[in-house]
Amino acid sequence: MKILVAVKRVVDYNIKVRVKPDGSDVDIDGVKMGVNPFDENAIEEALRLKEKGIATEIVAVSLGKSANQDVLRHALAMGVDRAILVETDTNLEALSVAKLLKAVVEREKPDLILLGKQAIDSDAGQAGQMLAALLGVAQGTFVSTINVNNDEVIVTREIDGGTETLAINLPAVLTTDLRLNEPRFVKLPNLMMARKKPIETIAATDFNINITPRLRLLNVTEPAARKAGIKVKNVQELLQKLNDLEGIRL
């Protein structure tokens, strides 16, 4: 089995981003970047399938600028076999991501495609579903367990109020949830060795796909500051405060 894992470069989840003074976007200059956490779960699951003898090759792919090599090297340090960068300076929307990934899938012909269920920067959660639709293959979203049985994969996925178990024929697209696993710690020697490994770079224009953005960002603002809370001495005072706040009789 060959597995393709999509990896996005995002602001580190521990960093609190700030809005630019002109409100044109968030300011990420000099900000620490890293692998999208949900994509790291996808990488880890692919590695575990290989360790079980189910997968034979794992290919990581990232879309974006040359700076994306750092997340691909992180994937190589974790243990993936090959890395591909589809290079473009265009701000990719979910549909463009799906179209480019479709081109890579048709080139690599993997049996299983893994993506994080969403990226923590845009929170769109659309690329995996769009990719499955474009490829015309089965999909499993928000996956928390994966078990492969010959040409079939059994997944448990999160739904409103519980979980759902599905049997999906391969090839398939799966989007991973944080509950799927705990990504391994990458040792420094592995990171150093990953720096020497080759990364195949393909220009997005080579695929002859229209990735022109269809949306235009008009303005970005920070959420309104929350008012400070207060402490009350007893339940009666709490009820009085609520009564005054809501204008209703409790």
CORVEN-V648227 format. One record per pair of residues at least 4 apart in sequence whose ideal C-beta (glycine too) atoms are under 8 Angstrom apart, sorted by the first residue. I is the first residue (numbers start at 1). J is the second residue. If there is no record, write none. Layout:
i->I j->J
i->I j->J
This chain:
i->1 j->49
i->1 j->54
i->1 j->55
i->1 j->56
i->1 j->111
i->1 j->112
i->1 j->148
i->1 j->170
i->2 j->55
i->2 j->56
i->2 j->57
i->2 j->58
i->2 j->59
i->2 j->108
i->2 j->109
i->2 j->110
i->2 j->111
i->2 j->112
i->3 j->46
i->3 j->49
i->3 j->50
i->3 j->55
i->3 j->57
i->3 j->58
i->3 j->59
i->3 j->110
i->3 j->111
i->3 j->112
i->3 j->113
i->3 j->114
i->4 j->59
i->4 j->60
i->4 j->61
i->4 j->104
i->4 j->105
i->4 j->108
i->4 j->110
i->4 j->112
i->4 j->113
i->4 j->114
i->5 j->39
i->5 j->42
i->5 j->43
i->5 j->46
i->5 j->58
i->5 j->59
i->5 j->60
i->5 j->61
i->5 j->75
i->5 j->80
i->5 j->113
i->5 j->114
i->5 j->115
i->6 j->39
i->6 j->42
i->6 j->60
i->6 j->61
i->6 j->62
i->6 j->63
i->6 j->97
i->6 j->101
i->6 j->113
i->6 j->114
i->6 j->115
i->6 j->116
i->6 j->127
i->7 j->35
i->7 j->36
i->7 j->39
i->7 j->42
i->7 j->43
i->7 j->60
i->7 j->61
i->7 j->62
i->7 j->71
i->7 j->72
i->7 j->75
i->8 j->35
i->8 j->36
i->8 j->39
i->8 j->62
i->8 j->63
i->8 j->64
i->8 j->71
i->8 j->116
i->8 j->119
i->8 j->121
i->9 j->33
i->9 j->34
i->9 j->35
i->9 j->36
i->9 j->62
i->9 j->64
i->9 j->67
i->9 j->68
i->9 j->70
i->9 j->71
i->10 j->33
i->10 j->34
i->10 j->35
i->10 j->36
i->10 j->119
i->10 j->120
i->10 j->121
i->11 j->15
i->11 j->17
i->11 j->28
i->11 j->31
i->11 j->32
i->11 j->33
i->11 j->34
i->11 j->120
i->11 j->121
i->12 j->31
i->12 j->32
i->12 j->33
i->12 j->34
i->13 j->34
i->13 j->37
i->13 j->120
i->14 j->32
i->15 j->31
i->15 j->32
i->17 j->26
i->17 j->27
i->17 j->28
i->17 j->31
i->18 j->26
i->18 j->27
i->18 j->222
i->19 j->23
i->19 j->25
i->19 j->26
i->19 j->27
i->19 j->220
i->19 j->221
i->19 j->222
i->20 j->24
i->20 j->25
i->20 j->26
i->20 j->27
i->20 j->220
i->23 j->219
i->23 j->220
i->23 j->221
i->24 j->217
i->24 j->219
i->24 j->220
i->25 j->217
i->25 j->220
i->26 j->220
i->27 j->31
i->28 j->33
i->33 j->67
i->33 j->70
i->33 j->71
i->34 j->71
i->34 j->74
i->35 j->39
i->35 j->40
i->35 j->43
i->35 j->71
i->35 j->74
i->35 j->75
i->36 j->40
i->36 j->116
i->36 j->119
i->36 j->120
i->36 j->121
i->37 j->41
i->37 j->116
i->37 j->120
i->37 j->178
i->38 j->42
i->38 j->115
i->38 j->116
i->38 j->117
i->38 j->118
i->38 j->119
i->38 j->120
i->38 j->175
i->38 j->176
i->38 j->177
i->38 j->178
i->39 j->43
i->39 j->115
i->39 j->116
i->39 j->119
i->39 j->176
i->40 j->44
i->40 j->116
i->40 j->183
i->41 j->45
i->41 j->116
i->41 j->176
i->41 j->177
i->41 j->178
i->41 j->180
i->41 j->181
i->41 j->183
i->42 j->46
i->42 j->114
i->42 j->115
i->42 j->116
i->42 j->174
i->42 j->176
i->43 j->47
i->43 j->58
i->43 j->60
i->43 j->75
i->43 j->78
i->43 j->80
i->43 j->114
i->43 j->183
i->44 j->48
i->44 j->78
i->44 j->180
i->44 j->181
i->44 j->182
i->44 j->183
i->44 j->184
i->45 j->49
i->45 j->114
i->45 j->146
i->45 j->176
i->45 j->180
i->45 j->181
i->46 j->50
i->46 j->55
i->46 j->58
i->46 j->80
i->46 j->112
i->46 j->114
i->47 j->51
i->47 j->58
i->47 j->78
i->47 j->79
i->47 j->80
i->47 j->184
i->48 j->52
i->48 j->181
i->49 j->54
i->49 j->55
i->49 j->146
i->49 j->148
i->50 j->54
i->50 j->55
i->50 j->56
i->50 j->58
i->50 j->79
i->54 j->148
i->55 j->112
i->57 j->81
i->57 j->82
i->58 j->79
i->58 j->80
i->58 j->81
i->58 j->82
i->59 j->80
i->59 j->81
i->59 j->82
i->59 j->83
i->59 j->84
i->59 j->108
i->59 j->110
i->60 j->72
i->60 j->75
i->60 j->76
i->60 j->80
i->60 j->82
i->60 j->83
i->60 j->84
i->61 j->83
i->61 j->84
i->61 j->85
i->61 j->86
i->61 j->101
i->61 j->104
i->62 j->68
i->62 j->71
i->62 j->72
i->62 j->83
i->62 j->84
i->62 j->85
i->62 j->86
i->63 j->68
i->63 j->85
i->63 j->86
i->63 j->88
i->63 j->92
i->63 j->97
i->63 j->100
i->63 j->101
i->63 j->204
i->64 j->68
i->64 j->85
i->64 j->86
i->64 j->87
i->64 j->88
i->64 j->92
i->65 j->87
i->65 j->88
i->65 j->89
i->66 j->85
i->66 j->87
i->66 j->201
i->68 j->72
i->68 j->85
i->68 j->87
i->69 j->73
i->69 j->85
i->69 j->199
i->70 j->74
i->71 j->75
i->72 j->76
i->72 j->83
i->72 j->84
i->72 j->85
i->72 j->199
i->73 j->77
i->73 j->83
i->73 j->191
i->73 j->194
i->73 j->195
i->73 j->197
i->73 j->199
i->74 j->78
i->74 j->186
i->74 j->191
i->74 j->194
i->75 j->80
i->75 j->83
i->76 j->80
i->76 j->83
i->76 j->194
i->76 j->197
i->76 j->199
i->77 j->186
i->77 j->187
i->77 j->190
i->77 j->191
i->77 j->193
i->77 j->194
i->78 j->183
i->78 j->184
i->78 j->186
i->78 j->190
i->79 j->190
i->82 j->200
i->83 j->197
i->83 j->198
i->83 j->199
i->83 j->200
i->84 j->104
i->84 j->108
i->84 j->199
i->84 j->200
i->84 j->201
i->84 j->202
i->85 j->199
i->85 j->200
i->85 j->201
i->85 j->202
i->86 j->100
i->86 j->104
i->86 j->202
i->86 j->203
i->86 j->204
i->86 j->207
i->87 j->201
i->87 j->202
i->87 j->203
i->87 j->204
i->88 j->92
i->88 j->100
i->88 j->203
i->88 j->204
i->88 j->205
i->88 j->211
i->90 j->96
i->90 j->204
i->90 j->211
i->90 j->212
i->90 j->213
i->91 j->213
i->92 j->96
i->92 j->97
i->92 j->100
i->92 j->211
i->92 j->213
i->93 j->97
i->93 j->213
i->93 j->214
i->93 j->215
i->94 j->98
i->94 j->122
i->94 j->124
i->94 j->126
i->94 j->127
i->94 j->130
i->95 j->99
i->95 j->126
i->95 j->130
i->95 j->214
i->96 j->100
i->96 j->209
i->96 j->211
i->96 j->213
i->97 j->101
i->97 j->127
i->97 j->130
i->97 j->131
i->98 j->102
i->98 j->126
i->98 j->127
i->98 j->130
i->98 j->131
i->98 j->133
i->98 j->134
i->99 j->103
i->99 j->134
i->99 j->207
i->99 j->209
i->99 j->211
i->100 j->104
i->100 j->204
i->100 j->207
i->100 j->209
i->100 j->211
i->101 j->105
i->101 j->113
i->101 j->115
i->101 j->127
i->101 j->131
i->102 j->106
i->102 j->131
i->102 j->134
i->102 j->135
i->103 j->107
i->103 j->207
i->103 j->209
i->104 j->108
i->105 j->109
i->105 j->110
i->105 j->113
i->105 j->131
i->105 j->135
i->110 j->171
i->111 j->170
i->111 j->171
i->112 j->148
i->112 j->153
i->112 j->170
i->112 j->171
i->112 j->172
i->112 j->174
i->113 j->131
i->113 j->171
i->113 j->172
i->113 j->173
i->113 j->174
i->114 j->174
i->114 j->175
i->114 j->176
i->115 j->127
i->115 j->128
i->115 j->131
i->115 j->173
i->115 j->174
i->115 j->175
i->115 j->176
i->116 j->175
i->116 j->176
i->117 j->125
i->117 j->128
i->117 j->141
i->117 j->142
i->117 j->143
i->117 j->175
i->117 j->176
i->117 j->177
i->118 j->122
i->118 j->123
i->118 j->124
i->118 j->125
i->118 j->175
i->119 j->123
i->119 j->124
i->119 j->127
i->125 j->129
i->125 j->175
i->126 j->130
i->127 j->131
i->128 j->132
i->128 j->139
i->128 j->141
i->128 j->173
i->128 j->174
i->128 j->175
i->129 j->133
i->129 j->139
i->129 j->141
i->129 j->173
i->129 j->175
i->130 j->134
i->131 j->135
i->131 j->173
i->132 j->137
i->132 j->138
i->132 j->139
i->132 j->172
i->132 j->173
i->135 j->171
i->135 j->173
i->137 j->171
i->137 j->172
i->137 j->173
i->138 j->168
i->138 j->169
i->138 j->171
i->138 j->172
i->138 j->173
i->139 j->168
i->139 j->172
i->139 j->173
i->139 j->174
i->139 j->175
i->140 j->153
i->140 j->155
i->140 j->157
i->140 j->166
i->140 j->168
i->140 j->172
i->140 j->173
i->140 j->174
i->140 j->175
i->141 j->157
i->141 j->174
i->141 j->175
i->142 j->157
i->142 j->158
i->142 j->159
i->142 j->175
i->142 j->177
i->143 j->155
i->143 j->156
i->143 j->157
i->143 j->174
i->143 j->175
i->143 j->176
i->143 j->177
i->143 j->180
i->144 j->156
i->144 j->157
i->144 j->158
i->144 j->163
i->144 j->177
i->144 j->179
i->144 j->180
i->145 j->154
i->145 j->155
i->145 j->156
i->145 j->180
i->146 j->153
i->146 j->154
i->146 j->155
i->146 j->174
i->146 j->180
i->147 j->153
i->147 j->154
i->147 j->155
i->148 j->152
i->148 j->153
i->148 j->154
i->149 j->153
i->149 j->154
i->151 j->169
i->151 j->170
i->152 j->167
i->152 j->168
i->152 j->169
i->152 j->170
i->153 j->167
i->153 j->168
i->153 j->170
i->153 j->172
i->153 j->174
i->154 j->165
i->154 j->166
i->154 j->167
i->154 j->168
i->155 j->165
i->155 j->166
i->155 j->168
i->155 j->174
i->156 j->163
i->156 j->164
i->156 j->165
i->157 j->163
i->157 j->164
i->157 j->165
i->157 j->166
i->157 j->177
i->158 j->163
i->158 j->177
i->158 j->179
i->159 j->163
i->159 j->164
i->168 j->172
i->168 j->174
i->176 j->180
i->186 j->190
i->186 j->191
i->187 j->191
i->188 j->192
i->189 j->193
i->190 j->194
i->191 j->195
i->192 j->196
i->193 j->197
i->202 j->206
i->202 j->207
i->204 j->209
i->204 j->211
i->230 j->241
i->232 j->237
i->232 j->238
i->232 j->241
i->233 j->237
i->234 j->238
i->235 j->239
i->236 j->240
i->237 j->241
i->238 j->242
i->239 j->243
i->239 j->250
i->240 j->244
i->241 j->245
i->242 j->246
i->242 j->250
i->243 j->247
i->243 j->248
i->243 j->249
i->243 j->250
